[in-house]
Amino acid sequence: NSVMTRYHVDKAHALRVAELTVDIAKQTAQNWDMQQFEAMEILRSAALLHEVGLQVAYKDQQRHAGYILANTNLPGFTEAQKKLLTALVSNHKEDIDQGALAKQSSTSVLLACRLVRILRLAVILSLRRADEVLPKVRVEVEGEDLNLFLPESWLDENPLSQAELKQEASYQAEHRWNLNLK
């Protein structure tokens, strides 16, 4: 919370993203081993802190956020957890740097990749920064495939989010992960 205050994070939006992130993670928990290595807590923290880089600049905010978190004292996190948190936040949008996810030692690379995929979805679905346009999301997992079910007309009513989700599917496909919009 002190990091959020120090870097002027929009707390209402951060909580919105965190709640959606946890909701999606719970839906994948049984198939994706979300109970291990305090994954849910670190994922929630990443969602709360994903916008700290906005204090520096909007462009490349995820890289700025990664730098800030890597160089900030984060009480309550081990060094390994801090590296995972930093890797998640610095990958919350645009290209996915799987190398950064592999460098952390808090969890398996596979689980780190799964966590970042969930965070990225929650960030995109919260794009409009308002509770009233936040969709009710259902997620199903088949191996590494993510099937995202949204309300029937939501994508048509939110064309920017639709475009972002299609772009996200492309980013994930580069790593041989399928994101299917249903």
C-alpha positions, 0 to 999 in steps of 0.5 A: 500500500505504501508503494501504491501511495508513493507512486500515485497508483489509482487505488480503485482501479488497482483493486478492480484489476486485483479482484478480476485477476483473483477471480480468473485465477480461482477459475484456473486454480484446479487445472493450473496449480494456483495453490503452490508458492503463494501464487495467488498472493503474488499475482494479486500484488502484481495486479495492485502494483501494475501501474506504478510505472505510470509515474514515469511515463505511459509509454513503456510503463510496464518496463518502468514499473519493473525497474521501480519494483526491482529497485524498491524495498518491498517488505513482506516479500522474499527476494525470490518473490520480489523477482517474480512480482517484478517479472509479472508486472514488467510483462503485464502488457505488450510483448511477453519476455519469457526470459524474465519469467524464467529468471525468477526462482520463486516458482516454476517458469510454467506457473510464472507464465500462467500467472502473467497470462491471467494478469494480462487478461485482467488488465485488458478487461479492466481497460475502461476503468469502471466497474459498470463496464467490467464483464462477468468473465468465465474461464476454462482451461484445457492444458495451456489453452485459455477459453475466455467466455464473455457476455454475448454482446460485450465485445461488440459494445467494447470495440477497444477491449475487443481489439486489445483481446485479439492483440493479446491472443496474438502475443500469447500465440507467439509463445504457443499459448492459445487464448480463445474468445468465446 
